[in-house]
């Protein structure tokens, strides 16, 4: 057995011998941890400023457009690479959080995956024409002059 925590020939740590290994002591609380619930604002609490902020980032706008255009739930992992760019998981989590808290998407945990659906119809009912105008501007900017 290789022991990475001490030098060969040295006696084992008396604290570890007395209390057990770190694995036994500290891993069990992680298994008992309960996931915090996801925040989804009601449609009455959705504000145009939050929508504009969420869609001001081109990556978030592309993520939202793909989710809205899919017509079915999309996993977060589906957006790990967009075009030739690889997006880190931490950045993806932040993008989805901003979209969710702005009221643009609804996220549900299913096992280890997060399934995201668009709330485009609800937001368009509350603010008619806002979403198509923003996404249309992105499409217009991508077209060559």
N, C-alpha and C positions, 0 to 999 in steps of 0.2 A: 504494500500500500504506500502510495506517495502522499506525504503530508506537506502541503504547500504553505502551511501557516507557521512552521518552525524549522529550524536548521537540524540536519541529521545529528544525532547524538545528544541533542538537548532534551531535557525532560518535558513532557507535556505540561501545558499551563494548568495550574491547580484550579483556577476559576472555571475553565472549561470542563475539567474532570468533575468538579462539584456541581455545576449547573447544567451540563450537557452542551451540545454543540449550538452554534448560532442558528442553524437550520431549524432545530426543534423549538428554539426559543422565539424566533421572530417570524417564521413563515406562517404559522397558524393564524395570526390576526389578519393577514391578507386574504385568506380564504373566507373569513367571516365578514369581510367588508361588504357592505351593501352599496350598490351603485346608486348615485344620487339621481333623482328624476330629472328629465330634460325639461327645459323651460320653453313653452310654446305660448306666445301671447294670443289672447282672443282676437278675433278680427277687428273688434271695436277698439282695441288697444294698439293696433298697428298704425304707425305714424309715417307720413310721406318722407320725413327727414331720415328715418331709419332705413326705409327702402332705398332712398337715394344713396345713403352712405354704404349700404350693403352692396349695391350694384355699381359703386364708383370704382371698384377694383376690377380690372379686366378678367382676372382669373375667376373671381366669384361670379361675375356676369356670365362667363362661359359655362361654369358649373351649373348655374341656375337655368340657363338656356337649354342645356343638355337634359337636365332633370324635367323641365317643363315640356320639352319636346318628346321625351321618351314615352310618356303616357302610362308608365308603370314605375314601381319603386326601383331606385338605383342604389347600389351599395357605395360606400365611401371609397372602397378599393378600386372601383371602376374609374376613378378620377386620379389615380396615383400618377399616371402619365398623360399629359395633354399635349398632343402633337409630338414635338421632339423634346419637350421639357418633362423632367421627373419632379414631382412635387413631394416634399417630405411629409410624412404622416402628421407631424406637429403643425405644419402649415395648413394641411387639409383640415385637421380638426378645428383650427381657428376659423377657417373659411366657412365651414359648415355651421359653427356656432354663431357667427355673425349673420348668416342667412336665416338660421332658425330663429334667433332672437329678434330679427327684423320682421318675422312673420311670413317669410317667403317660402319656407319649406317646413315640412313636418318630418321628424326623424323618429324611428322606432327601433329599439334593440330587438334583434332576433338571434339568439345565441351569441356568437362572437361578432356578428355583423351588425352594421347600422344601416337600416333601409330608409331612404329619403324619398319623399313624394312632394310634388309641387303644390303650393296653395295659390297658384296663379289665378285661378277662377275667382277665389274669394277676394284676393287683393284687387283684381280688376273690377269686381263688383263694387268694392268700397271706393277705389280711385280709378274711375274709367279712363282708359287710354294711357295710364302712367307706365305700366310694364312694356306695352308694345313700343312706346316712344323711346324708352331707354334702350331696349334691345335693338330697336331699329337703328338707333344712332351708332351702336357698336358695329352692326352689319355695314352701315354706310361708311364708317371709318376704315373697314377692312378692304373695301373695294378699291381697286387701283384707279387713280385719277385719269 
